[in-house]
Amino acid sequence: MTGLRYNVFADLGAYHQLLTPAIPTLTGLMLSGAYKIPAIQINITGCFTNKMATDAYRGAGRPEATYVVERAMDLVAAELGIDPAEVRRRNFPAANEFPFHTATGLDYDSGNYEAALNKAQELSSYQNLREEQKKAREQGKLIGIGVSTYVEICALGPSQAMPAGGWESATVRIEPTGKVTVLTGASPHGQGQETSFAQIAADELGVDLNDVTVIHGDTGVVQYGIGTFGSRATAVGGTAVLIAIQKLKEKANKIAAHMLQADAARLAFEGGRYSLPATKAAAAAESSEPVLPVGEAPAAALPEPELDGKSGVSIQDVALAAHLAKDLPPDTEPGLSATYFFEPKNFNISFRYAHLRRGDRSRHRRCKVLALRCR
């Protein structure tokens, strides 16, 4: 396919809501779909009508783009007598063409669309289904096989592509009690980030999931954020949480090294603890000297320094020391928290191939769906 011209009269309803005029524009942005179409023209005419105003709810312009380009592929296949899956395969960008820049201005960072399509056809026994379809039609029975591939634009975030900023914020704090508080600028309303953000914190900090509290939507305590929409809360907001945790762990590492009188660069963190044995193992791995089995030492080896019985310290102990602030490393602020404002460089572009089979046999209708999604 060498070109696509898109003309649409968009019914906007009686008046504008927040994103009303942006929705048909987003349709145009996604018109390239999963295909290498070098020229795309978009003509949009927004129309006020006596209907209810439109706004972003689910999909918000992207399903319309998929319908337009997928319907075009089916029309091409019918006109040329080529299998619909093959038409799509011929128009995919090759795996070595990624990052791929579309005619509408998007950048697809990675993908192997042909491999995903091949896998889906293999899993669905696509050729057998076509043979079954042919035999059924010879007997006067109809079996329809629908093919659709689409690219979804998720994680709406790059600020240059957004009307009012596309970043997201997070603050992660370990309290003196050792409990963890996550303050997120995203504000889930059923998407479940209260759980997913707590899981990120629990996994990264080595603490119990029930010891993590996620707070959102409270402007009295939460730093400014952008919010939850456009499939972005975990991809953008969750990344902000993760990076804030990494910043917090950098400070915790410095304090733990001070507590253990160890070199911070040699300290290792695992399972919620900073430990010296792991430090020695890491040092041994980097050394040119042979690593000795546990319990053996070379002749005349120097004794290990006394560490007041401590070979490691938990992150909860580090948090308590940070809040008590009686013996912190020089130039270290009391407390243990970190805030990060994450600015994504691109959207999150995902690809899906769907095979839909519908049949009518002995007056009983049946449907089989197979979907394969790659990120």
C-alpha positions in Angstrom: 0.0 0.0 0.0 1.6 3.3 -1.1 -1.0 5.8 0.2 -4.1 6.3 2.3 -6.5 9.3 2.2 -8.8 9.6 5.1 -11.9 11.9 5.0 -14.2 12.1 8.0 -17.0 14.2 9.3 -16.7 13.9 13.0 -19.9 14.2 15.1 -18.7 16.2 18.1 -22.1 16.6 19.7 -23.6 19.8 20.9 -20.6 21.3 22.7 -17.0 20.6 23.6 -16.0 18.5 26.6 -12.4 18.1 27.8 -10.9 16.2 24.8 -13.8 16.3 22.3 -11.8 17.8 19.3 -8.8 15.7 20.0 -10.5 12.4 19.5 -10.8 12.5 15.7 -7.3 13.9 15.5 -6.0 10.9 17.5 -7.8 8.7 14.9 -5.7 10.3 12.2 -2.5 9.8 14.2 -3.0 6.1 14.3 -4.0 5.6 10.7 -0.7 3.9 9.7 -1.7 1.0 12.0 0.8 -1.8 11.8 1.7 -1.0 8.2 4.4 0.7 6.2 2.3 3.3 4.4 4.6 6.0 3.1 1.9 8.7 2.4 -1.2 9.4 4.5 -3.5 12.3 4.1 -6.0 13.2 6.8 -9.0 15.5 6.3 -11.2 16.0 9.4 -14.3 18.1 9.5 -15.7 18.5 13.0 -19.4 19.0 13.2 -21.6 20.3 16.0 -24.9 18.5 16.1 -27.9 18.3 18.5 -26.5 15.2 20.1 -24.8 14.7 23.5 -21.2 16.0 23.6 -18.5 13.4 23.0 -15.4 12.8 25.0 -12.7 10.2 25.7 -14.2 7.1 27.4 -12.7 3.9 26.1 -10.4 3.8 23.0 -10.9 7.5 22.2 -10.3 7.5 18.4 -8.0 4.5 18.2 -10.6 1.8 17.4 -11.8 4.1 14.6 -8.3 4.2 13.1 -8.0 0.4 13.3 -11.4 0.0 11.6 -10.4 2.3 8.7 -7.0 0.7 7.9 -8.2 -2.9 8.5 -11.2 -2.4 6.3 -8.9 -1.0 3.7 -6.7 -4.1 3.9 -9.7 -6.4 3.5 -10.9 -4.4 0.5 -7.5 -4.7 -1.1 -7.4 -8.4 -0.4 -10.9 -8.9 -2.0 -10.0 -6.8 -5.0 -6.7 -8.6 -5.8 -7.8 -12.0 -4.7 -5.1 -12.3 -2.1 -5.5 -13.9 1.3 -6.2 -11.1 3.9 -3.3 -12.3 6.1 -0.9 -12.2 3.2 -1.9 -8.6 2.3 -1.1 -7.6 5.8 2.2 -9.5 5.9 3.3 -7.7 2.7 2.7 -4.3 4.2 4.4 -4.8 7.6 7.6 -3.0 8.2 10.4 -5.6 8.5 11.9 -6.4 11.9 15.2 -4.7 10.8 13.4 -1.4 10.0 12.7 -0.7 13.6 12.7 1.9 15.1 10.1 2.7 12.5 8.8 6.2 11.8 5.2 6.4 10.5 3.9 8.9 8.0 1.7 10.4 10.7 4.7 11.2 13.0 4.8 8.3 15.5 8.0 6.3 16.3 7.5 2.6 16.9 10.6 1.7 18.9 10.6 -2.1 18.3 8.5 -4.9 16.8 8.5 -8.1 14.8 5.0 -8.0 13.3 5.5 -10.8 10.8 6.8 -13.2 13.4 3.7 -12.5 15.6 1.4 -13.0 12.6 3.1 -16.3 11.7 2.8 -17.5 15.3 -0.9 -16.7 15.5 -1.6 -18.5 12.2 0.3 -21.5 13.5 -1.6 -21.6 16.8 -4.9 -21.2 15.0 -4.1 -23.7 12.2 -5.0 -21.0 9.8 -4.6 -22.9 6.5 -6.7 -25.8 7.9 -9.4 -23.3 8.7 -9.3 -21.9 5.1 -9.7 -25.4 3.8 -12.6 -26.1 6.2 -14.2 -22.8 5.0 -13.9 -23.8 1.4 -15.4 -27.2 1.9 -18.3 -25.7 4.0 -19.2 -23.2 1.3 -19.3 -26.0 -1.3 -22.0 -27.5 0.9 -23.9 -24.3 1.2 -22.6 -23.5 4.7 -20.9 -20.2 5.6 -17.9 -19.9 7.8 -16.4 -16.4 8.1 -12.7 -15.9 9.1 -11.8 -12.4 10.1 -8.2 -11.2 10.3 -7.1 -8.0 12.1 -3.8 -6.6 13.1 -3.5 -3.4 15.0 -1.1 -1.1 16.8 -2.3 0.5 20.0 -0.9 3.8 21.4 -0.6 3.5 25.1 1.1 5.2 28.0 0.1 8.7 26.8 3.0 10.7 28.2 5.5 12.6 26.1 4.8 16.2 27.2 5.4 17.6 23.7 2.5 15.5 22.5 0.1 16.4 25.3 -2.0 19.5 25.9 -0.8 20.0 29.5 2.2 17.8 30.3 2.6 14.1 30.1 5.0 13.3 32.9 4.0 11.6 36.2 5.2 11.9 39.8 5.8 9.6 42.7 7.2 10.0 46.3 8.3 6.9 48.1 9.0 7.1 51.9 10.0 4.6 54.5 8.6 5.6 57.9 10.5 5.2 61.2 8.3 2.1 61.8 9.7 0.5 58.6 6.4 0.8 56.8 6.4 2.1 53.3 4.3 5.0 51.9 3.9 5.6 48.2 2.4 8.9 47.0 1.5 8.8 43.4 0.3 11.6 41.1 -1.7 9.0 39.1 -5.2 8.5 40.5 -6.6 5.1 39.7 -10.4 4.7 39.6 -10.7 0.9 39.2 -7.5 0.1 37.3 -5.8 -1.4 40.4 -2.7 0.6 40.8 -3.1 0.5 44.6 -2.0 -3.1 44.2 0.5 -2.8 41.3 2.4 0.1 42.9 2.5 -1.7 46.2 3.9 -4.7 44.4 6.6 -2.6 42.8 7.6 -1.2 46.2 7.5 -4.5 48.0 9.6 -6.3 45.3 12.2 -3.5 45.1 12.5 -2.9 48.8 12.2 -6.5 50.0 9.3 -5.7 52.3 6.0 -7.4 52.9 3.2 -6.3 50.5 1.0 -5.5 53.5 3.5 -3.0 54.8 3.1 -0.8 51.8 0.4 2.0 51.7 -0.4 3.7 48.3 -2.0 7.1 48.6 -3.5 8.9 45.6 -6.0 11.7 44.8 -5.4 13.6 48.1 -4.2 17.0 47.1 -3.4 17.8 50.7 -0.5 15.3 50.8 0.3 14.1 47.3 2.6 16.1 45.1 1.2 17.4 41.8 0.6 14.8 39.1 -1.1 14.4 35.7 -3.5 11.5 36.3 -4.9 8.3 35.1 -6.1 8.1 31.4 -4.8 6.8 28.1 -3.4 3.5 29.4 -0.7 5.4 31.2 -1.0 4.9 35.0 1.2 1.9 35.4 3.5 2.5 32.4 4.2 6.1 33.3 3.2 6.4 37.0 4.6 3.0 37.9 7.9 4.0 36.3 8.0 7.1 38.4 7.5 4.9 41.5 10.3 2.6 40.4 12.8 5.4 39.8 11.9 7.1 43.1 12.6 3.8 44.8 16.0 3.6 43.1 16.8 7.1 44.3 15.7 6.1 47.9 17.9 3.0 47.8 20.9 5.0 46.8 20.6 7.1 50.0 19.8 4.0 52.0 22.9 2.3 50.6 25.0 5.2 51.8 23.6 5.1 55.3 23.9 1.3 55.5 27.5 1.5 54.5 28.1 4.1 57.3 26.4 1.9 59.8 28.4 -1.2 58.8 31.6 0.8 58.3 31.9 -0.6 54.8 32.6 0.8 51.4 29.2 1.8 49.9 30.4 0.6 46.4 30.9 -2.9 47.8 27.7 -3.2 49.7 25.0 -5.5 48.3 21.2 -5.4 48.7 19.0 -8.5 48.6 15.8 -9.5 50.3 15.5 -6.2 52.1 19.0 -6.3 53.7 22.3 -4.7 53.1 25.0 -7.3 53.9 28.7 -7.6 54.2 29.0 -11.3 53.1 27.5 -10.4 49.8 30.0 -7.5 49.6 32.9 -9.9 50.1 31.5 -12.3 47.5 31.1 -9.4 45.0 34.7 -8.2 45.8 36.0 -11.7 45.3 34.3 -12.0 42.0 36.0 -8.8 40.8 39.5 -9.8 42.2 42.2 -11.6 40.3 42.9 -13.7 43.4 41.4 -17.2 43.5 38.1 -17.5 45.4 38.5 -19.8 48.4 35.9 -22.3 49.6 34.0 -21.3 52.7 35.9 -22.2 55.9 39.3 -22.1 54.3 41.9 -19.3 54.4 45.4 -18.8 53.1 48.3 -19.1 55.5 48.9 -16.0 57.6 45.5 -14.5 56.5 44.6 -11.4 58.5 41.6 -11.7 60.8 38.3 -10.1 59.8 37.6 -6.7 61.4 35.1 -6.6 64.3 31.7 -5.3 63.3 30.0 -5.4 66.7 28.4 -8.7 65.7 26.7 -7.1 62.6 27.2 -8.5 59.2 24.2 -6.8 57.7 21.4 -4.4 58.3 17.7 -4.4 57.1 16.3 -1.5 55.2 13.9 -0.9 58.1 16.9 -0.4 60.4 18.4 2.0 57.9 15.1 3.9 57.8 15.0 4.2 61.6 18.6 5.4 61.7 17.8 7.9 59.0 14.9 9.4 61.0 16.8 9.3 64.4 19.6 11.1 62.6 22.1 10.6 65.4 24.9 9.1 63.3 24.5 9.8 59.6 27.2 10.1 57.0 28.4 13.7 56.4 26.1 15.9 54.3 23.2 13.5 54.5 19.7 14.8 55.2 17.6 13.0 57.8 14.7 10.9 56.7 14.4 8.3 54.0 12.3 9.4 51.0 12.6 10.3 47.4 10.5 12.0 44.8 10.7 11.6 41.1 8.9 13.2 38.1 9.1 10.8 35.2 9.0 12.2 31.7 8.6 9.4 29.1 10.5 9.8 25.8 7.8 8.1 23.7 4.4 6.4 23.8 4.1 2.7 24.6 3.3 1.1 21.3 1.8 -2.4 21.4 0.9 -4.7 18.6 -1.9 -7.3 18.4 -2.9 -9.9 15.9 -6.4 -11.3 16.2 -7.9 -14.2 14.4 -11.7 -14.5 14.6 -13.6 -17.5 13.3 -17.4 -17.6 13.1 -19.5 -20.5 11.7 -23.0 -21.7 11.4 -23.5 -25.4 11.5 -26.8 -27.2 11.9 -28.3 -23.9 12.9 -25.9 -23.6 15.9 -23.6 -20.6 15.8 -20.1 -20.9 17.2 -17.2 -18.5 17.6 -13.5 -19.0 18.3 -11.1 -16.1 19.0 -7.3 -16.2 19.2 -5.3 -13.1 20.1 -1.6 -12.7 20.3 -0.1 -9.5 21.7 3.5 -8.3 21.6 4.9 -5.3 23.3 
